[in-house]
Amino acid sequence: MYMYFIASMQNSWYKVEVKKMKKEDPTKPHDKGFMKNLWELSSDSTKLPFTTAAEEDMVRFKVEQKQYKREQKVLSKDRPKRPSSSFFYFSATKRAAIKSENPGIKVTEISKKVHGAPIACG
């Protein structure tokens, strides 16, 4: 409701008020809380059209939200897979070596050793 108020005021007399304030003291920027103060000081009868517009918009939003269904992407099983990364090839070779050195080791321990292994570049 406050946003409806801001939108309507900025389109009408708000610009005139800012011009008046700048004419009075051009060095002083206009009060940023001007609209907030104006809203707080407004009577309920002044706020009524904005609150009803906000309530109507909320009803519209909820109806649209219920009707909206996101389309699911249907991925074919024949689609090409992403290529493996270089680290995947590195870890596959190291994993086999670690398994042969330590039979019966847990999978988590293997991955810890693979990730801790130094990578020789060159």
Helices and strands as residue ranges (DSSP letters): H 2-11, H 14-24, H 34-41, H 44-67, H 86-101, H 107-116
